[in-house]
Amino acid sequence: MQPEKLSGQERELKESEIISTRTDHRGVITFINPMFTKVTGFTKEDAIGKPHNLIRHPDVPRCVYKLLWDEIKQGNKFFAVTKNRCKNGDHYWTLGYFQAETNKDGEITGFRSTRHGLHDPKLKKDFDQLYKQVREEELQYPRPQQIDAGMELLYKLLKKRGFDQYEAFAKQAL
Ligand SMILES: Cc1cc2nc3c(=O)[nH]c(=O)nc-3n(C[C@H](O)[C@H](O)[C@H](O)COP(=O)(O)O)c2cc1C
């Protein structure tokens, strides 16, 4: 299964379209709801057993995923805005709520995400600009330095917008 090239076309989510996924402790997909397939075009056969970066869009900075993983691996909940790709190459924006799942001993067994669309066009445009700028910065550096370089610019740009924390910025999409 080879996904199509990116089309640049946005697939807007309706208010009623809620996507949820679960992964194991490494981020390998273990569950998708029917809405995931409706929006992305990836079926259970396509997605289950694949790393969640199956739907990664190249515009999203690596440092955003670093922030996400650092929090959820510690058992903290996290909000993040993602631009993801569909199987046919279109993309869609969501605000996701990410959290760990634990067993009765409190050990992390996997992770879960629930998301809805980004409905404010101004906010979507701002995220698009922010992510593209930060991702371009990351790509100026060799891979081992990309996340640090991206993080530095991300926080500089968030500060300009009056935010000290990424998550507070993302929560504007709530
Ligand atoms: C529950 C959960 C949901 C995730 N959802 C997404 C997602 O929607 N899009 C995405 O690109 N990465 C998602 N990730 C993060 C990926 O595991 C991965 O870190 C990210 O795509 C960066 O991939 P890369 O390291 O290949 O750049 C999710 C991770 C978890 C644990």
The ligand as an SDF file (V2000), in Angstrom:
LIG
                    3D

 31 33  0  0  0  0  0  0  0  0999 V2000
   -1.7640    8.2060   20.5860 C   0  0  0  0  0  0  0  0  0  0  0  0
   -0.8330    8.8400   19.5790 C   0  0  0  0  0  0  0  0  0  0  0  0
   -1.3680    9.5290   18.4970 C   0  0  0  0  0  0  0  0  0  0  0  0
   -0.5310   10.1120   17.5450 C   0  0  0  0  0  0  0  0  0  0  0  0
   -1.0920   10.7730   16.5060 N   0  0  0  0  0  0  0  0  0  0  0  0
   -0.3120   11.2700   15.5300 C   0  0  0  0  0  0  0  0  0  0  0  0
   -0.8740   11.9020   14.3930 C   0  0  0  0  0  0  0  0  0  0  0  0
   -2.0870   12.0840   14.2950 O   0  0  0  0  0  0  0  0  0  0  0  0
   -0.0340   12.3270   13.4260 N   0  0  0  0  0  0  0  0  0  0  0  0
    1.3120   12.1670   13.5060 C   0  0  0  0  0  0  0  0  0  0  0  0
    2.0180   12.5330   12.5820 O   0  0  0  0  0  0  0  0  0  0  0  0
    1.8810   11.6150   14.6000 N   0  0  0  0  0  0  0  0  0  0  0  0
    1.0970   11.1650   15.6000 C   0  0  0  0  0  0  0  0  0  0  0  0
    1.6730   10.5930   16.6960 N   0  0  0  0  0  0  0  0  0  0  0  0
    3.1250   10.6940   16.8450 C   0  0  0  0  0  0  0  0  0  0  0  0
    3.8940    9.6530   16.0600 C   0  0  0  0  0  0  0  0  0  0  0  0
    4.0370    8.5120   16.8680 O   0  0  0  0  0  0  0  0  0  0  0  0
    5.2920   10.1860   15.6510 C   0  0  0  0  0  0  0  0  0  0  0  0
    5.9890   10.5570   16.8050 O   0  0  0  0  0  0  0  0  0  0  0  0
    5.2200   11.3910   14.7010 C   0  0  0  0  0  0  0  0  0  0  0  0
    4.4260   11.1180   13.5770 O   0  0  0  0  0  0  0  0  0  0  0  0
    6.6120   11.8240   14.2450 C   0  0  0  0  0  0  0  0  0  0  0  0
    7.1190   10.8440   13.4140 O   0  0  0  0  0  0  0  0  0  0  0  0
    8.6370   10.8590   12.9260 P   0  0  0  0  0  0  0  0  0  0  0  0
    9.4650   10.5480   14.1550 O   0  0  0  0  0  0  0  0  0  0  0  0
    8.7100    9.7980   11.8900 O   0  0  0  0  0  0  0  0  0  0  0  0
    8.9160   12.2210   12.4110 O   0  0  0  0  0  0  0  0  0  0  0  0
    0.8670   10.0060   17.6720 C   0  0  0  0  0  0  0  0  0  0  0  0
    1.4010    9.3000   18.7600 C   0  0  0  0  0  0  0  0  0  0  0  0
    0.5610    8.7460   19.7140 C   0  0  0  0  0  0  0  0  0  0  0  0
    1.1600    8.0080   20.8800 C   0  0  0  0  0  0  0  0  0  0  0  0
  1  2  1  0
  2  3  1  0
  2 30  2  0
  3  4  2  0
  4  5  1  0
  4 28  1  0
  5  6  2  0
  6  7  1  0
  6 13  1  0
  7  8  2  0
  7  9  1  0
  9 10  1  0
 10 11  2  0
 10 12  1  0
 12 13  2  0
 13 14  1  0
 14 15  1  0
 14 28  1  0
 15 16  1  0
 16 17  1  0
 16 18  1  0
 18 19  1  0
 18 20  1  0
 20 21  1  0
 20 22  1  0
 22 23  1  0
 23 24  1  0
 24 25  2  0
 24 26  1  0
 24 27  1  0
 28 29  2  0
 29 30  1  0
 30 31  1  0
M  END
$$$$
